[in-house]
Amino acid sequence: MTGEDLRDARGRLGDLWALGRPLRMAELGRVLGLQGRDVGATVRDWERGKSPISGPASLAVRAMLEGWRPAEWRDYLTPTGGRED
């Protein structure tokens, strides 16, 4: 999976999950269970090619694009009106 693929996937996940917008970088980071202070920065680095996208993250994103969702996926989303990358 390339950075461009990941960016496209965020858009498709936003559509699949009826968000009316792409999934935000920080939201994807939380859904993937990334650790650290700024999980959105990790996703941003992946999309910009600054660091390689891990195999497990690629697999999880592809699974979500095929319909799989984490059990409490809505808990990872930014509340309506909230602004994150």
C-alpha positions in Angstrom: 0.0 0.0 0.0 1.4 3.4 -1.0 0.7 6.7 0.7 -1.6 7.7 -2.1 -3.5 4.4 -1.6 -3.9 5.2 2.1 -5.1 8.7 1.3 -7.7 7.3 -1.1 -8.7 4.7 1.5 -9.5 7.4 4.0 -11.8 8.9 1.5 -13.5 5.6 0.7 -13.8 4.8 4.4 -15.6 8.1 5.0 -18.0 7.1 2.3 -18.5 3.6 3.5 -19.1 4.7 7.1 -21.5 7.5 5.9 -19.4 10.3 7.4 -19.9 12.7 4.6 -16.1 13.4 4.6 -12.9 11.4 4.5 -11.8 9.7 7.6 -9.4 12.0 9.3 -5.7 11.0 9.8 -6.0 10.9 13.6 -9.3 8.9 13.4 -7.6 6.3 11.2 -4.7 6.2 13.6 -7.0 5.5 16.5 -9.0 2.9 14.6 -5.7 1.1 13.8 -4.8 1.2 17.5 -1.6 3.3 16.9 0.2 4.5 20.0 1.8 7.8 20.8 0.8 11.4 21.4 -0.1 12.2 17.8 -1.3 9.2 15.9 -2.4 11.4 13.1 1.2 12.4 12.5 2.1 8.7 11.9 -0.7 8.4 9.2 0.5 11.8 7.7 4.1 10.4 7.5 2.8 7.3 5.8 0.9 9.3 3.3 3.8 11.5 2.5 6.2 8.6 2.2 8.3 9.7 5.2 8.0 6.2 6.7 6.8 2.9 5.4 3.3 1.7 6.1 3.4 -1.4 8.2 2.1 -4.7 6.9 -0.5 -5.0 9.6 -1.8 -1.5 9.1 -2.1 -2.1 5.3 -3.9 -5.4 6.0 -6.3 -3.7 8.5 -7.1 -0.9 6.0 -7.8 -3.3 3.2 -10.1 -5.3 5.5 -12.0 -2.2 6.4 -12.4 -1.3 2.8 -13.9 -4.8 2.3 -16.5 -4.2 5.1 -14.8 -5.2 8.3 -15.1 -2.6 11.2 -13.6 -2.7 14.7 -16.4 -3.4 17.2 -16.4 0.2 18.6 -15.3 2.1 15.6 -17.6 5.1 16.2 -15.7 5.7 19.5 -12.6 6.6 17.5 -14.3 9.3 15.4 -14.1 13.0 16.1 -17.5 14.4 17.3 -19.4 16.3 14.7 -18.1 19.9 14.3 -14.8 18.8 15.8 -11.7 19.6 13.7 -8.7 17.4 13.4 -6.3 17.0 10.4 
